[in-house]
Amino acid sequence: PPATVNVLIIVGKSDCPVYEADLSSAGTREDSPHLDQFVIHAALDMIEDQVWTTNSMFLRVVDKFNDFHVSGYCTAGHVRFMLLHKVRNEEAIRGFFSELHDLYIKAMMSPFCLPGSRIESPVFDSKVRAAAAKHFRR
């Protein structure tokens, strides 16, 4: 069966990725995994433009490439959450980003985490994956 594609990248204020996770379901994919990185990074400029046009942190779909969509979320500290997906479900994505924002804040409050550095915590990773499973299950 084909995989449900959900690839998450958290990009810090200085445009450096601080966390990446492939949250896709098991199954086959016809595209290259490098395409995910390319599409998401190409959408960074779209987020920069859209951030200043709304008061909402959830930016909805900011870019499209073939049948891929990139949804964005920008925190008050200008950290961007970017999700590459094929299935459009704005409510599920909004809920996931909201939960991810809470997890991110808790991770940043840890004395062992330096702001702007990569998030290497296995606890954070497992909680992100659990949130994705909760919001994106079929």
C-alpha positions in Angstrom: 0.0 0.0 0.0 1.2 3.6 -0.6 2.6 5.5 2.4 0.8 8.5 3.9 3.5 11.2 3.6 4.0 13.5 6.7 7.5 15.0 7.1 8.2 17.5 9.8 11.0 20.0 10.1 11.4 22.6 12.9 13.5 25.5 11.6 15.1 27.8 14.1 15.3 31.6 14.0 18.6 31.5 12.2 17.2 29.2 9.4 18.9 26.1 10.8 16.9 23.0 11.2 16.6 22.0 14.9 14.5 18.9 14.5 13.5 16.6 11.6 11.2 13.6 11.6 9.6 11.4 9.0 6.2 10.8 10.4 5.0 8.9 7.2 3.1 5.7 7.5 4.6 2.4 6.5 4.2 1.7 2.8 5.8 2.4 -0.6 6.7 5.8 -1.9 7.3 6.6 -5.5 9.4 9.7 -4.9 12.8 10.3 -3.5 13.3 11.2 0.2 15.5 14.0 -0.9 12.5 15.6 -2.6 11.0 16.2 0.9 14.0 18.3 2.0 13.9 20.2 -1.3 10.2 21.1 -1.2 10.2 22.0 2.5 13.3 24.3 2.2 11.9 25.9 -0.9 8.8 26.8 1.2 10.8 28.7 3.8 10.6 31.9 1.7 6.8 31.5 1.4 6.6 31.3 5.2 8.7 34.5 5.5 6.2 36.3 3.2 3.1 35.0 4.9 4.1 35.5 8.5 3.6 39.3 8.1 0.2 39.0 6.5 -1.6 37.4 9.5 -1.9 37.4 13.2 -2.3 33.6 13.4 0.5 31.3 14.2 -1.0 28.6 12.0 -0.3 29.7 8.4 -2.2 26.8 6.6 -0.8 25.6 3.3 2.1 27.9 2.3 3.4 26.1 -0.7 2.6 23.3 -3.1 4.7 21.1 -5.4 2.9 18.5 -7.6 0.7 16.7 -5.1 2.7 17.7 -2.0 1.5 20.5 0.3 3.6 22.3 2.9 1.8 23.7 5.9 3.5 26.2 8.2 3.3 27.4 11.8 5.4 30.3 13.2 5.9 30.8 16.9 6.2 34.2 18.6 10.0 33.5 18.7 10.0 33.1 14.9 10.7 29.3 15.0 9.0 27.7 12.0 7.2 24.3 12.1 6.9 22.9 8.5 4.9 19.8 7.6 5.1 18.2 4.1 2.0 16.2 3.4 -0.3 15.0 0.6 -3.6 14.7 2.4 -5.2 18.1 3.3 -6.8 18.1 6.7 -6.3 21.5 8.2 -8.0 20.7 11.5 -5.7 17.8 12.1 -2.7 19.8 11.1 -3.7 22.7 13.3 -4.2 20.4 16.3 -0.9 18.7 15.7 1.0 22.0 15.4 -0.7 23.3 18.6 0.4 20.2 20.5 3.9 20.4 18.9 4.2 24.0 20.0 3.5 22.9 23.6 6.1 20.1 23.3 8.6 22.5 21.8 8.2 25.0 24.6 8.7 22.3 27.2 11.8 21.0 25.4 13.2 24.6 25.3 12.6 25.1 29.0 15.0 22.2 29.8 18.3 23.3 31.2 20.0 20.8 29.0 18.7 22.4 25.8 20.4 25.4 24.3 18.2 27.7 22.3 18.8 27.3 18.6 20.6 24.0 18.9 19.3 20.7 17.6 16.7 18.9 19.7 18.2 15.4 20.3 15.9 14.3 23.1 14.4 10.8 22.5 11.6 11.8 24.9 10.7 14.8 22.6 10.9 12.6 19.6 8.6 9.9 21.0 6.1 12.6 22.1 6.1 14.2 18.6 5.5 10.8 17.0 2.7 10.1 19.4 1.1 13.4 18.7 1.4 12.7 14.9 -0.2 9.3 15.4 -3.0 10.8 17.3 -3.8 13.6 14.8 -3.0 11.8 11.5 -4.3 8.3 12.0 -6.8 7.3 9.2 
